[in-house]
């Protein structure tokens, strides 16, 4: 599956994306706000892909997508849906290299993923979890229409995070 916007292409990750994943998950902002996934080499990146996004595509029909700029194919980050243990609905996740922050790319990618989740996947509820200190992501979620619900502690975590929800009712046929 490929999603595209005016400036971006989103596609499923493959094992060939291991070098990109290795760089992204070791970015200081990822480590600070998302957490250390213990990926230290290309084999670790391939294992991350096999146990995460590739399993998610097969089991749920969605997952995290690679985000690239249309004009030149530059890999910018990832955005998509995740079905996590401990949450009743899928949640949206996004991570971009800092050099692409503040240019509207994350909003554009997340908007495309949310539209797809509503129109193609039929998801009426999408969640988001975010570190309380990640003000940029909180601002983006609120801009997208997410509303803060409560603080939660995910399975295996040692700290609480903010839980947001977006209700996107399905559009039925128009009454005449």
C-alpha positions in Angstrom: 0.0 0.0 0.0 1.2 3.5 -0.8 -0.3 6.8 0.4 0.7 10.0 -1.2 0.1 13.6 -0.5 1.2 16.8 -2.3 4.8 16.4 -1.1 5.1 12.9 0.4 5.0 9.2 -0.4 4.2 6.8 2.4 4.9 3.1 1.8 5.3 -0.1 3.7 8.8 -0.7 5.2 10.8 -3.6 4.0 14.0 -5.3 5.2 15.9 -3.2 2.6 15.0 -0.2 4.9 17.3 -1.5 7.6 19.9 1.3 7.2 17.2 4.0 7.4 15.7 2.3 10.5 19.2 2.0 12.2 19.7 5.8 11.8 16.2 6.8 12.8 15.8 4.7 16.0 19.2 6.0 17.2 18.4 9.6 16.6 18.7 11.5 20.0 15.1 12.8 19.7 13.8 9.2 19.2 15.9 7.9 22.1 14.5 10.7 24.4 10.8 10.7 23.4 10.2 7.2 22.1 12.9 5.1 23.8 15.9 2.9 23.1 14.9 -0.1 21.0 18.4 -1.6 21.4 19.0 -1.5 17.7 22.8 -1.2 17.2 23.5 -2.6 13.8 21.9 -3.6 10.5 20.9 -7.1 11.9 19.2 -5.4 14.8 17.4 -3.0 12.4 16.2 -6.0 10.3 15.0 -7.7 13.5 13.1 -4.5 14.5 11.4 -4.5 11.1 10.6 -8.2 11.2 9.1 -8.1 14.8 7.4 -4.7 14.4 6.2 -3.2 11.2 6.2 -6.4 9.1 4.2 -8.4 11.7 1.8 -5.4 12.0 1.1 -5.3 8.3 0.4 -9.1 8.2 -1.7 -9.2 11.3 -3.6 -5.9 11.2 -3.3 -4.6 7.6 -1.6 -1.4 8.8 1.6 -0.3 10.5 4.3 2.3 10.4 5.1 3.6 6.9 8.3 5.0 5.5 7.9 8.7 4.6 9.8 10.1 1.7 9.8 13.4 0.0 8.3 13.2 -3.5 10.5 15.7 -5.2 13.8 13.9 -4.5 13.1 10.6 -2.6 14.7 11.8 0.6 13.8 9.6 3.5 12.4 11.8 6.2 10.9 9.6 8.9 8.0 7.3 9.5 4.3 7.6 10.3 1.5 5.1 10.6 -0.7 3.1 12.9 0.3 0.6 15.6 -1.9 -1.8 17.5 -0.2 -2.0 20.9 -0.8 -4.3 23.9 -2.6 -2.3 26.6 -4.5 0.0 24.2 -8.1 -0.8 23.0 -7.6 0.9 19.6 -4.8 1.5 17.1 -2.6 4.5 17.8 -0.9 6.8 15.4 2.9 7.1 15.6 5.3 9.4 13.8 9.0 10.2 14.0 11.0 12.4 11.7 14.6 13.4 11.5 15.0 16.8 13.2 16.1 18.5 9.9 12.5 18.0 8.7 10.8 19.4 11.8 8.7 22.6 11.6 8.0 22.2 7.8 4.6 20.6 8.0 5.7 17.2 6.9 4.6 15.3 10.0 1.2 17.0 9.9 0.8 16.1 6.2 1.8 12.5 6.7 -0.3 12.1 9.8 -3.3 13.6 8.1 -3.0 11.1 5.2 -2.7 8.2 7.7 -5.8 9.4 9.6 -7.8 9.8 6.4 -6.8 6.3 5.3 -7.7 4.9 8.7 -11.2 6.4 8.5 -12.0 5.8 4.8 -10.2 2.6 4.0 -9.8 0.8 7.4 -13.1 2.0 8.9 -11.5 3.0 12.2 -13.7 5.3 14.2 -11.3 5.8 17.1 -7.5 6.4 16.8 -5.4 6.9 19.9 -2.0 8.5 20.4 0.5 8.2 23.2 3.1 10.8 23.8 5.8 11.7 26.3 4.6 14.6 28.5 7.7 16.6 27.6 7.3 16.2 23.8 5.5 19.5 23.3 5.9 19.4 19.5 4.1 16.1 19.2 1.4 17.2 21.7 0.8 20.4 19.6 0.6 18.3 16.4 -1.9 15.8 17.9 -4.1 18.7 19.1 -3.9 20.3 15.7 -5.1 17.1 14.2 -8.1 17.0 16.5 -6.9 14.6 19.2 -8.0 15.3 22.7 -6.2 14.4 25.9 -7.8 11.6 27.8 -5.6 10.7 30.8 -2.2 9.7 31.9 -1.4 5.9 31.3 1.4 3.5 32.0 2.0 1.1 29.1 2.9 -2.6 29.9 6.5 -2.8 30.8 7.0 1.0 31.2 8.3 2.7 34.2 6.7 6.2 33.6 3.3 7.5 32.7 2.6 9.0 29.3 -0.2 11.1 27.9 -3.0 9.3 26.1 -5.0 11.1 23.4 -8.0 10.0 21.3 -9.5 11.1 18.0 -13.1 10.1 17.3 -13.7 10.1 13.6 -17.3 8.9 13.0 -18.0 7.1 9.7 -19.9 9.1 7.2 -23.1 7.4 6.2 -25.2 8.0 3.1 -26.8 11.5 3.1 -30.5 11.5 3.8 -32.6 13.1 1.1 
